[in-house]
């Protein structure tokens, strides 16, 4: 793990929560992403699913979690599903090899991931995906705040909140 490690809360100003977590099984690949992107984003890396979940528990939530599809304990989609259970506002991005594109498209169509990127990918592709993800994260947080405010005013019954959250991908 590296960079900034203060505790985050999704209701805090989004400028403080622009952190991205990369999870994969290859420490050299994680180091490469960290080196390429540390000037543009606040990054954490975690080697493996267990370390990734521990990082989400200890340092999360993150605005974005990017996971490799092929990891030893869980595949990337399963890992990102668990992240979603813990931090529903977090935007999830999947890194896949060409042979895994069909599974990645299915996960994206089911709303389980925001984007998938085929590896290897250029820095500008990852930067663009993270920036789009940050915009989505801000929208997710804002939608959550509006739902919470409406519930507090009793304008939006709690029974409908889950339906609305599912529609917007929370």
MODELLER restraints for C-alpha pairs under 7 A, 6 or more apart:
rsr = mdl.restraints
at = mdl.atoms
rsr.add(forms.Gaussian(group=physical.xy_distance, feature=features.Distance(at['CA:1:A'], at['CA:44:A']), mean=5.36, stdev=0.5))
rsr.add(forms.Gaussian(group=physical.xy_distance, feature=features.Distance(at['CA:1:A'], at['CA:45:A']), mean=5.18, stdev=0.5))
rsr.add(forms.Gaussian(group=physical.xy_distance, feature=features.Distance(at['CA:1:A'], at['CA:46:A']), mean=6.10, stdev=0.5))
rsr.add(forms.Gaussian(group=physical.xy_distance, feature=features.Distance(at['CA:2:A'], at['CA:44:A']), mean=5.27, stdev=0.5))
rsr.add(forms.Gaussian(group=physical.xy_distance, feature=features.Distance(at['CA:2:A'], at['CA:45:A']), mean=6.80, stdev=0.5))
rsr.add(forms.Gaussian(group=physical.xy_distance, feature=features.Distance(at['CA:3:A'], at['CA:42:A']), mean=6.57, stdev=0.5))
rsr.add(forms.Gaussian(group=physical.xy_distance, feature=features.Distance(at['CA:3:A'], at['CA:43:A']), mean=6.18, stdev=0.5))
rsr.add(forms.Gaussian(group=physical.xy_distance, feature=features.Distance(at['CA:3:A'], at['CA:44:A']), mean=6.35, stdev=0.5))
rsr.add(forms.Gaussian(group=physical.xy_distance, feature=features.Distance(at['CA:4:A'], at['CA:42:A']), mean=6.76, stdev=0.5))
rsr.add(forms.Gaussian(group=physical.xy_distance, feature=features.Distance(at['CA:5:A'], at['CA:59:A']), mean=6.15, stdev=0.5))
rsr.add(forms.Gaussian(group=physical.xy_distance, feature=features.Distance(at['CA:6:A'], at['CA:59:A']), mean=6.87, stdev=0.5))
rsr.add(forms.Gaussian(group=physical.xy_distance, feature=features.Distance(at['CA:7:A'], at['CA:59:A']), mean=5.58, stdev=0.5))
rsr.add(forms.Gaussian(group=physical.xy_distance, feature=features.Distance(at['CA:7:A'], at['CA:60:A']), mean=6.67, stdev=0.5))
rsr.add(forms.Gaussian(group=physical.xy_distance, feature=features.Distance(at['CA:8:A'], at['CA:17:A']), mean=6.51, stdev=0.5))
rsr.add(forms.Gaussian(group=physical.xy_distance, feature=features.Distance(at['CA:8:A'], at['CA:60:A']), mean=5.93, stdev=0.5))
rsr.add(forms.Gaussian(group=physical.xy_distance, feature=features.Distance(at['CA:8:A'], at['CA:61:A']), mean=5.87, stdev=0.5))
rsr.add(forms.Gaussian(group=physical.xy_distance, feature=features.Distance(at['CA:9:A'], at['CA:61:A']), mean=6.63, stdev=0.5))
rsr.add(forms.Gaussian(group=physical.xy_distance, feature=features.Distance(at['CA:10:A'], at['CA:61:A']), mean=6.97, stdev=0.5))
rsr.add(forms.Gaussian(group=physical.xy_distance, feature=features.Distance(at['CA:10:A'], at['CA:141:A']), mean=6.40, stdev=0.5))
rsr.add(forms.Gaussian(group=physical.xy_distance, feature=features.Distance(at['CA:11:A'], at['CA:141:A']), mean=6.93, stdev=0.5))
rsr.add(forms.Gaussian(group=physical.xy_distance, feature=features.Distance(at['CA:14:A'], at['CA:138:A']), mean=6.43, stdev=0.5))
rsr.add(forms.Gaussian(group=physical.xy_distance, feature=features.Distance(at['CA:17:A'], at['CA:62:A']), mean=6.50, stdev=0.5))
rsr.add(forms.Gaussian(group=physical.xy_distance, feature=features.Distance(at['CA:17:A'], at['CA:63:A']), mean=5.91, stdev=0.5))
rsr.add(forms.Gaussian(group=physical.xy_distance, feature=features.Distance(at['CA:18:A'], at['CA:42:A']), mean=6.64, stdev=0.5))
rsr.add(forms.Gaussian(group=physical.xy_distance, feature=features.Distance(at['CA:18:A'], at['CA:63:A']), mean=5.51, stdev=0.5))
rsr.add(forms.Gaussian(group=physical.xy_distance, feature=features.Distance(at['CA:18:A'], at['CA:134:A']), mean=6.78, stdev=0.5))
rsr.add(forms.Gaussian(group=physical.xy_distance, feature=features.Distance(at['CA:19:A'], at['CA:41:A']), mean=6.84, stdev=0.5))
rsr.add(forms.Gaussian(group=physical.xy_distance, feature=features.Distance(at['CA:19:A'], at['CA:42:A']), mean=4.84, stdev=0.5))
rsr.add(forms.Gaussian(group=physical.xy_distance, feature=features.Distance(at['CA:19:A'], at['CA:43:A']), mean=5.74, stdev=0.5))
rsr.add(forms.Gaussian(group=physical.xy_distance, feature=features.Distance(at['CA:19:A'], at['CA:62:A']), mean=5.39, stdev=0.5))
rsr.add(forms.Gaussian(group=physical.xy_distance, feature=features.Distance(at['CA:19:A'], at['CA:63:A']), mean=5.56, stdev=0.5))
rsr.add(forms.Gaussian(group=physical.xy_distance, feature=features.Distance(at['CA:19:A'], at['CA:64:A']), mean=6.70, stdev=0.5))
rsr.add(forms.Gaussian(group=physical.xy_distance, feature=features.Distance(at['CA:20:A'], at['CA:42:A']), mean=6.26, stdev=0.5))
rsr.add(forms.Gaussian(group=physical.xy_distance, feature=features.Distance(at['CA:20:A'], at['CA:43:A']), mean=4.96, stdev=0.5))
rsr.add(forms.Gaussian(group=physical.xy_distance, feature=features.Distance(at['CA:20:A'], at['CA:44:A']), mean=6.26, stdev=0.5))
rsr.add(forms.Gaussian(group=physical.xy_distance, feature=features.Distance(at['CA:20:A'], at['CA:62:A']), mean=5.86, stdev=0.5))
rsr.add(forms.Gaussian(group=physical.xy_distance, feature=features.Distance(at['CA:20:A'], at['CA:63:A']), mean=6.03, stdev=0.5))
rsr.add(forms.Gaussian(group=physical.xy_distance, feature=features.Distance(at['CA:20:A'], at['CA:64:A']), mean=4.74, stdev=0.5))
rsr.add(forms.Gaussian(group=physical.xy_distance, feature=features.Distance(at['CA:20:A'], at['CA:65:A']), mean=5.72, stdev=0.5))
rsr.add(forms.Gaussian(group=physical.xy_distance, feature=features.Distance(at['CA:21:A'], at['CA:43:A']), mean=5.87, stdev=0.5))
rsr.add(forms.Gaussian(group=physical.xy_distance, feature=features.Distance(at['CA:21:A'], at['CA:44:A']), mean=4.77, stdev=0.5))
rsr.add(forms.Gaussian(group=physical.xy_distance, feature=features.Distance(at['CA:21:A'], at['CA:45:A']), mean=5.55, stdev=0.5))
rsr.add(forms.Gaussian(group=physical.xy_distance, feature=features.Distance(at['CA:21:A'], at['CA:62:A']), mean=6.70, stdev=0.5))
rsr.add(forms.Gaussian(group=physical.xy_distance, feature=features.Distance(at['CA:21:A'], at['CA:64:A']), mean=6.32, stdev=0.5))
rsr.add(forms.Gaussian(group=physical.xy_distance, feature=features.Distance(at['CA:21:A'], at['CA:65:A']), mean=4.71, stdev=0.5))
rsr.add(forms.Gaussian(group=physical.xy_distance, feature=features.Distance(at['CA:21:A'], at['CA:66:A']), mean=6.08, stdev=0.5))
rsr.add(forms.Gaussian(group=physical.xy_distance, feature=features.Distance(at['CA:22:A'], at['CA:30:A']), mean=6.90, stdev=0.5))
rsr.add(forms.Gaussian(group=physical.xy_distance, feature=features.Distance(at['CA:22:A'], at['CA:44:A']), mean=6.36, stdev=0.5))
rsr.add(forms.Gaussian(group=physical.xy_distance, feature=features.Distance(at['CA:22:A'], at['CA:45:A']), mean=4.77, stdev=0.5))
rsr.add(forms.Gaussian(group=physical.xy_distance, feature=features.Distance(at['CA:22:A'], at['CA:46:A']), mean=6.31, stdev=0.5))
rsr.add(forms.Gaussian(group=physical.xy_distance, feature=features.Distance(at['CA:22:A'], at['CA:65:A']), mean=6.02, stdev=0.5))
rsr.add(forms.Gaussian(group=physical.xy_distance, feature=features.Distance(at['CA:22:A'], at['CA:66:A']), mean=4.80, stdev=0.5))
rsr.add(forms.Gaussian(group=physical.xy_distance, feature=features.Distance(at['CA:22:A'], at['CA:67:A']), mean=5.87, stdev=0.5))
rsr.add(forms.Gaussian(group=physical.xy_distance, feature=features.Distance(at['CA:23:A'], at['CA:45:A']), mean=5.94, stdev=0.5))
rsr.add(forms.Gaussian(group=physical.xy_distance, feature=features.Distance(at['CA:23:A'], at['CA:46:A']), mean=4.94, stdev=0.5))
rsr.add(forms.Gaussian(group=physical.xy_distance, feature=features.Distance(at['CA:23:A'], at['CA:47:A']), mean=5.87, stdev=0.5))
rsr.add(forms.Gaussian(group=physical.xy_distance, feature=features.Distance(at['CA:23:A'], at['CA:48:A']), mean=6.30, stdev=0.5))
rsr.add(forms.Gaussian(group=physical.xy_distance, feature=features.Distance(at['CA:23:A'], at['CA:52:A']), mean=5.86, stdev=0.5))
rsr.add(forms.Gaussian(group=physical.xy_distance, feature=features.Distance(at['CA:23:A'], at['CA:66:A']), mean=6.19, stdev=0.5))
rsr.add(forms.Gaussian(group=physical.xy_distance, feature=features.Distance(at['CA:23:A'], at['CA:67:A']), mean=4.69, stdev=0.5))
rsr.add(forms.Gaussian(group=physical.xy_distance, feature=features.Distance(at['CA:23:A'], at['CA:68:A']), mean=6.51, stdev=0.5))
rsr.add(forms.Gaussian(group=physical.xy_distance, feature=features.Distance(at['CA:24:A'], at['CA:30:A']), mean=6.87, stdev=0.5))
rsr.add(forms.Gaussian(group=physical.xy_distance, feature=features.Distance(at['CA:24:A'], at['CA:46:A']), mean=6.78, stdev=0.5))
rsr.add(forms.Gaussian(group=physical.xy_distance, feature=features.Distance(at['CA:24:A'], at['CA:47:A']), mean=5.31, stdev=0.5))
rsr.add(forms.Gaussian(group=physical.xy_distance, feature=features.Distance(at['CA:24:A'], at['CA:48:A']), mean=5.33, stdev=0.5))
rsr.add(forms.Gaussian(group=physical.xy_distance, feature=features.Distance(at['CA:24:A'], at['CA:67:A']), mean=5.93, stdev=0.5))
rsr.add(forms.Gaussian(group=physical.xy_distance, feature=features.Distance(at['CA:24:A'], at['CA:68:A']), mean=5.24, stdev=0.5))
rsr.add(forms.Gaussian(group=physical.xy_distance, feature=features.Distance(at['CA:24:A'], at['CA:71:A']), mean=6.30, stdev=0.5))
rsr.add(forms.Gaussian(group=physical.xy_distance, feature=features.Distance(at['CA:25:A'], at['CA:47:A']), mean=5.14, stdev=0.5))
rsr.add(forms.Gaussian(group=physical.xy_distance, feature=features.Distance(at['CA:25:A'], at['CA:48:A']), mean=4.80, stdev=0.5))
rsr.add(forms.Gaussian(group=physical.xy_distance, feature=features.Distance(at['CA:25:A'], at['CA:71:A']), mean=5.67, stdev=0.5))
rsr.add(forms.Gaussian(group=physical.xy_distance, feature=features.Distance(at['CA:26:A'], at['CA:47:A']), mean=6.63, stdev=0.5))
rsr.add(forms.Gaussian(group=physical.xy_distance, feature=features.Distance(at['CA:27:A'], at['CA:47:A']), mean=6.03, stdev=0.5))
rsr.add(forms.Gaussian(group=physical.xy_distance, feature=features.Distance(at['CA:30:A'], at['CA:45:A']), mean=6.37, stdev=0.5))
rsr.add(forms.Gaussian(group=physical.xy_distance, feature=features.Distance(at['CA:34:A'], at['CA:43:A']), mean=6.70, stdev=0.5))
rsr.add(forms.Gaussian(group=physical.xy_distance, feature=features.Distance(at['CA:46:A'], at['CA:52:A']), mean=5.00, stdev=0.5))
rsr.add(forms.Gaussian(group=physical.xy_distance, feature=features.Distance(at['CA:48:A'], at['CA:71:A']), mean=6.82, stdev=0.5))
rsr.add(forms.Gaussian(group=physical.xy_distance, feature=features.Distance(at['CA:49:A'], at['CA:73:A']), mean=6.32, stdev=0.5))
rsr.add(forms.Gaussian(group=physical.xy_distance, feature=features.Distance(at['CA:49:A'], at['CA:74:A']), mean=6.73, stdev=0.5))
rsr.add(forms.Gaussian(group=physical.xy_distance, feature=features.Distance(at['CA:49:A'], at['CA:79:A']), mean=6.79, stdev=0.5))
rsr.add(forms.Gaussian(group=physical.xy_distance, feature=features.Distance(at['CA:61:A'], at['CA:87:A']), mean=6.04, stdev=0.5))
rsr.add(forms.Gaussian(group=physical.xy_distance, feature=features.Distance(at['CA:61:A'], at['CA:90:A']), mean=6.97, stdev=0.5))
rsr.add(forms.Gaussian(group=physical.xy_distance, feature=features.Distance(at['CA:62:A'], at['CA:90:A']), mean=6.01, stdev=0.5))
rsr.add(forms.Gaussian(group=physical.xy_distance, feature=features.Distance(at['CA:63:A'], at['CA:90:A']), mean=4.99, stdev=0.5))
rsr.add(forms.Gaussian(group=physical.xy_distance, feature=features.Distance(at['CA:63:A'], at['CA:91:A']), mean=6.12, stdev=0.5))
rsr.add(forms.Gaussian(group=physical.xy_distance, feature=features.Distance(at['CA:63:A'], at['CA:134:A']), mean=6.44, stdev=0.5))
rsr.add(forms.Gaussian(group=physical.xy_distance, feature=features.Distance(at['CA:63:A'], at['CA:137:A']), mean=5.85, stdev=0.5))
rsr.add(forms.Gaussian(group=physical.xy_distance, feature=features.Distance(at['CA:64:A'], at['CA:90:A']), mean=5.45, stdev=0.5))
rsr.add(forms.Gaussian(group=physical.xy_distance, feature=features.Distance(at['CA:64:A'], at['CA:91:A']), mean=4.68, stdev=0.5))
rsr.add(forms.Gaussian(group=physical.xy_distance, feature=features.Distance(at['CA:64:A'], at['CA:92:A']), mean=5.83, stdev=0.5))
rsr.add(forms.Gaussian(group=physical.xy_distance, feature=features.Distance(at['CA:64:A'], at['CA:133:A']), mean=6.61, stdev=0.5))
rsr.add(forms.Gaussian(group=physical.xy_distance, feature=features.Distance(at['CA:65:A'], at['CA:90:A']), mean=6.93, stdev=0.5))
rsr.add(forms.Gaussian(group=physical.xy_distance, feature=features.Distance(at['CA:65:A'], at['CA:91:A']), mean=6.36, stdev=0.5))
rsr.add(forms.Gaussian(group=physical.xy_distance, feature=features.Distance(at['CA:65:A'], at['CA:92:A']), mean=5.13, stdev=0.5))
rsr.add(forms.Gaussian(group=physical.xy_distance, feature=features.Distance(at['CA:65:A'], at['CA:93:A']), mean=6.27, stdev=0.5))
rsr.add(forms.Gaussian(group=physical.xy_distance, feature=features.Distance(at['CA:66:A'], at['CA:92:A']), mean=6.02, stdev=0.5))
rsr.add(forms.Gaussian(group=physical.xy_distance, feature=features.Distance(at['CA:66:A'], at['CA:93:A']), mean=4.65, stdev=0.5))
rsr.add(forms.Gaussian(group=physical.xy_distance, feature=features.Distance(at['CA:66:A'], at['CA:94:A']), mean=5.66, stdev=0.5))
rsr.add(forms.Gaussian(group=physical.xy_distance, feature=features.Distance(at['CA:67:A'], at['CA:76:A']), mean=5.43, stdev=0.5))
rsr.add(forms.Gaussian(group=physical.xy_distance, feature=features.Distance(at['CA:67:A'], at['CA:93:A']), mean=6.52, stdev=0.5))
rsr.add(forms.Gaussian(group=physical.xy_distance, feature=features.Distance(at['CA:67:A'], at['CA:94:A']), mean=5.16, stdev=0.5))
rsr.add(forms.Gaussian(group=physical.xy_distance, feature=features.Distance(at['CA:67:A'], at['CA:95:A']), mean=5.96, stdev=0.5))
rsr.add(forms.Gaussian(group=physical.xy_distance, feature=features.Distance(at['CA:68:A'], at['CA:76:A']), mean=5.33, stdev=0.5))
rsr.add(forms.Gaussian(group=physical.xy_distance, feature=features.Distance(at['CA:68:A'], at['CA:94:A']), mean=5.87, stdev=0.5))
rsr.add(forms.Gaussian(group=physical.xy_distance, feature=features.Distance(at['CA:68:A'], at['CA:95:A']), mean=4.59, stdev=0.5))
rsr.add(forms.Gaussian(group=physical.xy_distance, feature=features.Distance(at['CA:68:A'], at['CA:96:A']), mean=6.18, stdev=0.5))
rsr.add(forms.Gaussian(group=physical.xy_distance, feature=features.Distance(at['CA:69:A'], at['CA:75:A']), mean=5.22, stdev=0.5))
rsr.add(forms.Gaussian(group=physical.xy_distance, feature=features.Distance(at['CA:69:A'], at['CA:76:A']), mean=3.91, stdev=0.5))
rsr.add(forms.Gaussian(group=physical.xy_distance, feature=features.Distance(at['CA:69:A'], at['CA:77:A']), mean=6.59, stdev=0.5))
rsr.add(forms.Gaussian(group=physical.xy_distance, feature=features.Distance(at['CA:69:A'], at['CA:94:A']), mean=6.31, stdev=0.5))
rsr.add(forms.Gaussian(group=physical.xy_distance, feature=features.Distance(at['CA:69:A'], at['CA:95:A']), mean=5.83, stdev=0.5))
rsr.add(forms.Gaussian(group=physical.xy_distance, feature=features.Distance(at['CA:69:A'], at['CA:96:A']), mean=5.32, stdev=0.5))
rsr.add(forms.Gaussian(group=physical.xy_distance, feature=features.Distance(at['CA:70:A'], at['CA:76:A']), mean=6.23, stdev=0.5))
rsr.add(forms.Gaussian(group=physical.xy_distance, feature=features.Distance(at['CA:76:A'], at['CA:94:A']), mean=6.54, stdev=0.5))
rsr.add(forms.Gaussian(group=physical.xy_distance, feature=features.Distance(at['CA:80:A'], at['CA:92:A']), mean=6.33, stdev=0.5))
rsr.add(forms.Gaussian(group=physical.xy_distance, feature=features.Distance(at['CA:81:A'], at['CA:112:A']), mean=6.62, stdev=0.5))
rsr.add(forms.Gaussian(group=physical.xy_distance, feature=features.Distance(at['CA:84:A'], at['CA:90:A']), mean=6.74, stdev=0.5))
rsr.add(forms.Gaussian(group=physical.xy_distance, feature=features.Distance(at['CA:88:A'], at['CA:170:A']), mean=5.38, stdev=0.5))
rsr.add(forms.Gaussian(group=physical.xy_distance, feature=features.Distance(at['CA:89:A'], at['CA:137:A']), mean=6.28, stdev=0.5))
rsr.add(forms.Gaussian(group=physical.xy_distance, feature=features.Distance(at['CA:89:A'], at['CA:140:A']), mean=5.51, stdev=0.5))
rsr.add(forms.Gaussian(group=physical.xy_distance, feature=features.Distance(at['CA:89:A'], at['CA:141:A']), mean=6.20, stdev=0.5))
rsr.add(forms.Gaussian(group=physical.xy_distance, feature=features.Distance(at['CA:89:A'], at['CA:170:A']), mean=5.84, stdev=0.5))
rsr.add(forms.Gaussian(group=physical.xy_distance, feature=features.Distance(at['CA:90:A'], at['CA:137:A']), mean=6.31, stdev=0.5))
rsr.add(forms.Gaussian(group=physical.xy_distance, feature=features.Distance(at['CA:91:A'], at['CA:114:A']), mean=6.28, stdev=0.5))
rsr.add(forms.Gaussian(group=physical.xy_distance, feature=features.Distance(at['CA:91:A'], at['CA:133:A']), mean=5.99, stdev=0.5))
rsr.add(forms.Gaussian(group=physical.xy_distance, feature=features.Distance(at['CA:91:A'], at['CA:137:A']), mean=5.95, stdev=0.5))
rsr.add(forms.Gaussian(group=physical.xy_distance, feature=features.Distance(at['CA:92:A'], at['CA:113:A']), mean=5.00, stdev=0.5))
rsr.add(forms.Gaussian(group=physical.xy_distance, feature=features.Distance(at['CA:92:A'], at['CA:114:A']), mean=5.48, stdev=0.5))
rsr.add(forms.Gaussian(group=physical.xy_distance, feature=features.Distance(at['CA:93:A'], at['CA:113:A']), mean=5.69, stdev=0.5))
rsr.add(forms.Gaussian(group=physical.xy_distance, feature=features.Distance(at['CA:93:A'], at['CA:114:A']), mean=5.68, stdev=0.5))
rsr.add(forms.Gaussian(group=physical.xy_distance, feature=features.Distance(at['CA:93:A'], at['CA:115:A']), mean=5.01, stdev=0.5))
rsr.add(forms.Gaussian(group=physical.xy_distance, feature=features.Distance(at['CA:93:A'], at['CA:116:A']), mean=5.56, stdev=0.5))
rsr.add(forms.Gaussian(group=physical.xy_distance, feature=features.Distance(at['CA:94:A'], at['CA:113:A']), mean=6.82, stdev=0.5))
rsr.add(forms.Gaussian(group=physical.xy_distance, feature=features.Distance(at['CA:94:A'], at['CA:115:A']), mean=6.44, stdev=0.5))
rsr.add(forms.Gaussian(group=physical.xy_distance, feature=features.Distance(at['CA:94:A'], at['CA:116:A']), mean=4.55, stdev=0.5))
rsr.add(forms.Gaussian(group=physical.xy_distance, feature=features.Distance(at['CA:94:A'], at['CA:117:A']), mean=6.26, stdev=0.5))
rsr.add(forms.Gaussian(group=physical.xy_distance, feature=features.Distance(at['CA:95:A'], at['CA:116:A']), mean=5.75, stdev=0.5))
rsr.add(forms.Gaussian(group=physical.xy_distance, feature=features.Distance(at['CA:95:A'], at['CA:117:A']), mean=4.95, stdev=0.5))
rsr.add(forms.Gaussian(group=physical.xy_distance, feature=features.Distance(at['CA:95:A'], at['CA:118:A']), mean=5.88, stdev=0.5))
rsr.add(forms.Gaussian(group=physical.xy_distance, feature=features.Distance(at['CA:95:A'], at['CA:119:A']), mean=6.29, stdev=0.5))
rsr.add(forms.Gaussian(group=physical.xy_distance, feature=features.Distance(at['CA:96:A'], at['CA:116:A']), mean=6.95, stdev=0.5))
rsr.add(forms.Gaussian(group=physical.xy_distance, feature=features.Distance(at['CA:96:A'], at['CA:117:A']), mean=6.14, stdev=0.5))
rsr.add(forms.Gaussian(group=physical.xy_distance, feature=features.Distance(at['CA:96:A'], at['CA:118:A']), mean=4.91, stdev=0.5))
rsr.add(forms.Gaussian(group=physical.xy_distance, feature=features.Distance(at['CA:96:A'], at['CA:119:A']), mean=5.79, stdev=0.5))
rsr.add(forms.Gaussian(group=physical.xy_distance, feature=features.Distance(at['CA:97:A'], at['CA:118:A']), mean=5.48, stdev=0.5))
rsr.add(forms.Gaussian(group=physical.xy_distance, feature=features.Distance(at['CA:97:A'], at['CA:119:A']), mean=5.39, stdev=0.5))
rsr.add(forms.Gaussian(group=physical.xy_distance, feature=features.Distance(at['CA:98:A'], at['CA:118:A']), mean=6.22, stdev=0.5))
rsr.add(forms.Gaussian(group=physical.xy_distance, feature=features.Distance(at['CA:104:A'], at['CA:116:A']), mean=6.29, stdev=0.5))
rsr.add(forms.Gaussian(group=physical.xy_distance, feature=features.Distance(at['CA:107:A'], at['CA:113:A']), mean=5.96, stdev=0.5))
rsr.add(forms.Gaussian(group=physical.xy_distance, feature=features.Distance(at['CA:108:A'], at['CA:114:A']), mean=6.06, stdev=0.5))
rsr.add(forms.Gaussian(group=physical.xy_distance, feature=features.Distance(at['CA:108:A'], at['CA:115:A']), mean=6.44, stdev=0.5))
rsr.add(forms.Gaussian(group=physical.xy_distance, feature=features.Distance(at['CA:111:A'], at['CA:169:A']), mean=6.54, stdev=0.5))
rsr.add(forms.Gaussian(group=physical.xy_distance, feature=features.Distance(at['CA:140:A'], at['CA:170:A']), mean=6.74, stdev=0.5))
rsr.add(forms.Gaussian(group=physical.xy_distance, feature=features.Distance(at['CA:147:A'], at['CA:161:A']), mean=6.96, stdev=0.5))
rsr.add(forms.Gaussian(group=physical.xy_distance, feature=features.Distance(at['CA:150:A'], at['CA:156:A']), mean=5.26, stdev=0.5))
rsr.add(forms.Gaussian(group=physical.xy_distance, feature=features.Distance(at['CA:151:A'], at['CA:157:A']), mean=6.19, stdev=0.5))
rsr.add(forms.Gaussian(group=physical.xy_distance, feature=features.Distance(at['CA:151:A'], at['CA:158:A']), mean=6.59, stdev=0.5))
